Amino acid sequence: MTARMTPVVLVHGSRTSRTMWRRQLATLDAAGVPAHAVELPGHGSRRGEPFTLDGAVDAIHEGVQGVGGRALVVGLSLGGYLAIEHRARYPGESAGLVAASCCTAPTTWLRGAWLLLARWIESWPDGGARLNDAFVRRMLTAEAARDAGAGGFALDVMSAVLREVVLSDTLTALAAADSPVWIVNGRYDHFRGHERAVLAAARSSGADARLVIVPHARHLVSLDAPVAFGRVVLEAAEEVSRREERRPAPSTEPGRQSSGRSHALAPPTSAAEFGTMTTSSPSRARAEAVMRRELPPPM
């Protein structure tokens, strides 16, 4: 284990809040990894604020600055798209990226239909609360449902999210920086459609990028398979921390002005791509109190 672990900043998905990361925060804490989960505009404690792409990226920027100015940023679904955009805008802040469940281009032809559906549901008397509750009960375990809903559900934000996220070009953004990237998808995620193009875009800048497929999991992979997902994040945090120890001191302050080209270092020490699950991490021993009872056998 490295002497100093790089902080992790976690970015939640649409309609939920930072509380969805409870299991991962506990695992990271047990492993001695500093971590912070941001709250996006229009969600959780920030409900009522307008959701915009710029405001959401600013929330990640502020979160990274709050943990020292450089971090491994982990995002799920909407959070994954936003983490990709943050890495492009602030390459000096990105020690690495874990982008989960965000491999369908925001410009997909389905977006128009989703936007119409979101507006219709938001117009219902209950704003879609009963539908959302039924979906959560059907798709998540009781524990995962509690974590996802502990901060409340932002049922009125989806149309704004769909309008704003299309302003980000995911593939171009991935090619704009060269910090290491983990693309993580559940095996049965319906957003996997462009994962090979996403992986290729990340590698086009010279970044070490890999694709991790979590067996048996669906779109909400961190909630469906919290132990397996936590293992991926721990391994990414350990590798990023080793790289950061070897990284030359930056010549500029982290932020938009950084080139993002100075931290492509040694090749990865473990592979987790093309359907191979990452199953080990040097951090695991320090997380034993959290994970001992739950770890499945290596896959």
C-alpha positions in Angstrom: 0.0 0.0 0.0 1.3 3.4 -0.9 2.1 5.8 2.0 -0.2 8.5 0.8 -3.5 7.6 -0.9 -4.9 9.9 -3.6 -8.4 11.2 -2.6 -11.5 9.9 -4.3 -14.4 12.2 -5.3 -17.7 10.4 -6.0 -20.4 11.8 -8.3 -24.0 10.4 -8.1 -26.5 9.7 -10.8 -29.7 11.6 -11.8 -32.6 11.9 -9.3 -30.7 10.4 -6.4 -28.1 12.1 -4.2 -24.7 11.6 -2.6 -26.2 9.1 -0.1 -26.1 6.4 -2.9 -22.3 6.1 -2.2 -22.7 5.0 1.5 -21.2 1.5 0.9 -18.3 2.8 -1.2 -17.5 5.6 1.3 -17.4 3.0 4.1 -15.1 0.7 2.1 -12.8 3.6 1.2 -12.7 4.8 4.8 -11.8 1.3 6.0 -9.0 1.2 3.4 -7.6 4.6 4.5 -8.5 6.4 1.3 -9.8 10.0 1.7 -13.1 10.3 0.0 -15.9 12.8 -0.6 -19.3 12.5 -2.3 -20.5 15.7 -4.0 -24.1 16.9 -4.2 -25.1 18.0 -7.7 -27.4 21.0 -8.3 -31.1 20.1 -8.3 -30.4 17.0 -6.2 -30.4 16.0 -2.5 -29.7 18.9 -0.3 -29.5 21.1 -3.4 -33.0 20.4 -4.6 -34.6 23.6 -5.9 -31.4 24.8 -7.6 -31.4 24.7 -11.4 -29.5 21.9 -12.9 -27.0 23.0 -15.6 -24.0 21.3 -17.1 -21.7 24.1 -16.0 -23.1 24.1 -12.5 -22.7 20.3 -12.2 -19.1 20.4 -13.4 -18.4 23.3 -11.0 -19.7 21.1 -8.1 -17.1 18.4 -9.0 -14.4 21.1 -9.4 -15.3 22.4 -5.9 -15.3 18.9 -4.5 -11.8 18.1 -5.9 -10.5 21.4 -4.6 -11.9 20.6 -1.2 -9.8 17.4 -1.0 -6.6 19.0 -2.1 -7.0 19.9 -5.8 -6.4 16.5 -7.4 -8.3 13.3 -7.1 -9.6 10.1 -8.6 -13.1 11.0 -9.8 -15.7 8.3 -9.8 -19.1 8.8 -11.4 -22.2 6.7 -12.1 -24.6 7.3 -15.0 -25.1 11.1 -15.1 -22.2 11.3 -12.7 -20.1 9.4 -15.2 -20.8 11.8 -18.0 -20.1 14.8 -15.7 -16.9 13.2 -14.4 -15.7 12.8 -18.1 -16.5 16.5 -18.8 -14.8 17.6 -15.6 -11.6 15.7 -16.6 -11.6 17.5 -20.0 -12.2 20.9 -18.5 -9.8 20.5 -15.5 -7.2 17.9 -16.6 -4.8 19.1 -13.9 -7.4 18.0 -11.2 -7.8 14.5 -12.6 -5.5 11.9 -11.2 -7.8 9.3 -12.8 -11.3 8.6 -13.8 -13.8 5.8 -13.1 -16.7 6.3 -15.4 -19.5 3.9 -14.8 -22.8 3.2 -16.7 -22.3 6.0 -19.2 -21.5 4.4 -22.6 -24.4 5.6 -24.6 -23.8 8.9 -26.4 -25.9 11.8 -24.9 -26.8 12.7 -28.5 -28.5 9.3 -29.1 -31.7 9.6 -31.2 -33.5 8.2 -28.2 -32.9 11.4 -26.2 -35.8 13.2 -27.8 -38.2 10.4 -26.7 -36.7 10.3 -23.2 -37.2 14.1 -22.9 -40.8 13.9 -23.9 -41.4 11.1 -21.5 -39.6 13.0 -18.7 -41.7 16.1 -19.2 -44.9 14.1 -19.3 -44.1 12.2 -16.0 -43.0 15.5 -14.3 -46.5 16.9 -15.2 -48.3 14.2 -13.2 -49.9 15.3 -9.9 -47.3 13.3 -7.9 -44.4 14.1 -10.3 -43.9 10.4 -10.9 -43.3 9.5 -7.2 -45.4 6.3 -7.3 -43.7 5.2 -10.5 -40.3 5.9 -9.1 -41.0 4.0 -5.9 -42.2 1.0 -7.8 -39.1 1.1 -10.0 -36.8 1.3 -6.9 -38.5 -1.6 -5.2 -38.3 -3.8 -8.3 -34.8 -3.0 -9.3 -32.9 -2.6 -6.0 -32.4 -4.5 -2.8 -33.9 -3.0 0.3 -30.4 -1.8 1.5 -29.6 -0.3 -1.9 -33.0 1.4 -2.1 -32.4 3.0 1.3 -29.1 4.4 0.2 -30.4 5.7 -3.1 -33.4 7.4 -1.5 -31.9 8.6 1.8 -31.3 12.1 0.4 -34.7 12.1 -1.4 -35.4 11.7 -5.0 -35.3 14.7 -7.3 -38.3 13.8 -9.5 -38.5 17.2 -11.2 -34.9 17.3 -12.6 -34.8 14.7 -15.4 -35.9 17.0 -18.2 -33.3 19.6 -17.3 -30.6 16.8 -17.1 -31.5 15.6 -20.6 -31.4 19.1 -22.0 -28.0 19.9 -20.4 -26.1 16.7 -20.8 -26.3 16.8 -24.6 -24.1 19.9 -24.4 -21.2 17.6 -23.6 -19.5 15.6 -26.3 -18.4 12.5 -24.4 -16.0 11.1 -27.0 -14.2 14.4 -27.6 -14.0 15.1 -23.8 -12.4 11.7 -23.2 -9.7 12.4 -25.8 -8.9 15.7 -24.2 -6.8 14.4 -21.2 -4.5 11.5 -20.5 -5.1 10.5 -16.9 -5.9 6.8 -16.5 -9.5 5.7 -17.1 -11.6 2.8 -15.9 -14.8 2.3 -17.9 -17.2 0.2 -15.7 -20.4 -1.4 -16.8 -22.8 -3.9 -15.4 -23.1 -7.0 -17.7 -26.8 -6.2 -18.3 -26.6 -2.4 -18.5 -28.8 -1.0 -21.3 -26.3 1.9 -21.6 -23.4 -0.3 -22.8 -24.2 0.5 -26.5 -21.0 2.5 -27.3 -18.6 1.1 -24.8 -16.0 0.2 -27.4 -16.1 3.7 -28.9 -15.8 5.2 -25.4 -12.8 3.0 -24.6 -11.1 3.9 -27.9 -11.7 7.7 -27.3 -10.1 7.4 -23.9 -7.1 5.6 -25.3 -6.7 8.1 -28.2 -4.9 10.6 -26.0 -2.4 8.0 -24.9 -4.2 7.4 -21.6 -4.2 3.9 -20.0 -7.8 3.0 -20.3 -9.6 -0.3 -19.6 -13.1 -1.7 -19.7 -14.4 -3.5 -16.6 -17.6 -5.6 -16.9 -19.2 -6.5 -13.6 -21.1 -9.8 -14.0 -24.8 -10.0 -13.0 -25.1 -6.2 -12.5 -27.3 -3.8 -14.4 -27.2 -0.1 -15.0 -26.9 0.9 -11.3 -23.8 -1.2 -10.9 -22.5 0.4 -7.7 -25.9 -0.4 -6.0 -26.4 -3.8 -7.7 -22.9 -5.0 -6.9 -21.4 -2.7 -4.2 -18.7 -5.1 -3.2 -17.4 -5.7 -6.7 -17.7 -2.1 -7.6 -15.9 -1.1 -4.4 -13.1 -3.5 -5.4 -12.7 -1.8 -8.7 -12.5 1.6 -7.0 -10.0 0.4 -4.5 -7.8 -1.0 -7.2 -8.0 2.2 -9.2 -7.2 4.3 -6.1 -4.2 2.2 -5.3 -2.9 2.4 -8.9 -3.5 6.1 -9.2 -1.8 6.7 -5.8 1.3 4.8 -7.1 1.4 7.0 -10.2 0.9 10.2 -8.2 4.0 9.3 -6.1 6.1 9.2 -9.3 4.5 12.2 -10.9 6.8 15.3 -11.3 5.7 18.4 -9.4 3.3 20.3 -11.6 4.5 23.6 -13.1 1.0 25.1 -13.0 -1.9 25.1 -10.5 -4.4 22.3 -11.1 -7.3 23.5 -13.2 -8.2 24.6 -16.7 -4.7 25.9 -17.4 -3.0 22.5 -16.9 -2.2 20.6 -20.1 -3.0 17.2 -18.6 -0.1 15.8 -20.6 2.4 15.4 -17.8 1.0 12.5 -15.9 0.9 9.6 -18.3 3.3 7.3 -16.5 4.0 3.6 -16.2 1.7 1.0 -17.8 -1.0 -0.5 -15.5 0.1 -3.3 -13.2 -3.1 -5.2 -13.6 -5.6 -5.6 -16.5 -9.3 -5.5 -16.2 -10.7 -5.1 -19.7 -12.9 -6.8 -22.3 -15.0 -8.7 -19.8 -12.4 -9.5 -17.2 -13.4 -8.4 -13.7 -10.9 -6.7 -11.4 -10.8 -8.9 -8.3 -7.9 -7.8 -6.2 -6.4 -4.7 -4.7 -3.5 -4.0 -2.3 -5.9 -1.9 -0.4 -8.2 -4.9 0.4 -6.4 -5.9 3.6 -7.0 -2.5 5.1 -10.7 -2.7 4.1 -11.0 -6.2 5.6 -13.4 -5.0 8.4 -15.9 -3.9 5.8 -15.4 -6.5 3.1 -14.4 -9.8 4.8 -18.0 -11.1 5.1 -19.0 -10.1 1.6 -16.2 -10.7 -0.8 -17.2 -13.3 -3.4 -14.5 -15.7 -4.6 -12.2 -14.3 -7.4 -13.9 -14.4 -10.8 
